[in-house]
Amino acid sequence: MKSKVLLMGKGSAGKTSMRSIIFANYIPRDTMRLGVTIEVEHSHVRFLGNLVLNLWDCGGQKTFMENYFESQKDHIFRNVEVLIYVFDIMSLQGDEKEKDVEYYKSCLQAIQQHSRTAKIFVLVHKMDLVEASQKDAVFRNREQELKDISKPLEIQCFSTSIWDETLYKAWSAITYSLIPNIKTLESQLQEFCKICEADEVVLFERATFLVISNATRKDHKDVHRFEKISNIIKQFKLSCSKAQAAFSGMEVRNSNFSAYIDVFTTTTYIMVIVSDPTIPSAVTLFNIEMARNHFEKFVQQSVPV
């Protein structure tokens, strides 16, 4: 199953850097050596086994952008499942804002003409350049402005940076939107969480460590915890690779909870959080082992060939 994903935005907005971190195992500082994207770079990224993201990373220089909306419009914007438009926050607050917004509006018009059912995500990127105390207010203002510009189309906005977990939050939401039978998988995960008497169960895609789904029985105050874990474990996996070791799983304990991260199916990892001290770790690990074959089937059904 192939899904065409357009990654667009002005030059130097950070499109190729984020793609390289999520799908090519770059660490943020290594993206500094990436060159300028010339025209369109195509990559086919396999996700959850059968889902192939046909990712079109479109160079954002003026000549390329104008060609996309003129001579190449049908070729670029036909059969798009997801449009991701990346704004550099500095561009939105500077002299280049008018031109950037003009390109964005042209993208929306082309999507309406050629791919009316496409989902639209807008990433307000490089938010690390905004002072911490002002980030939320700056993003909310830009988000509302972009939603107004986009009407009548519905968009999802995310504040992102390559230097923290926000990038994983945005891309988890994007890939989640492309999984056709996700609700069936979610209901099975909720049942597994109940059987394990776990506080929380989270399913991660194996290669990217993006969050696929989760089930929660006990509320937690940190709403960014999944993305933080994605970021931390992805970096740890890369460290293991550099040391010529393979990451398979880990167990973390303290006085409040036990956390288990383990290989689950051929395309996923699972994390199980248990705070009940009377539940032995052997029982949780046994439940994970017994559920593997069952979930292998449901993950495959979620992404048909």
Summary of the structure (lengths in Angstrom):
residues: 305
radius of gyration: 20.3
end to end distance: 5.2
largest distance: 66.4
contacts: 941
relative contact order: 0.12
helix: 45%
strand: 23%
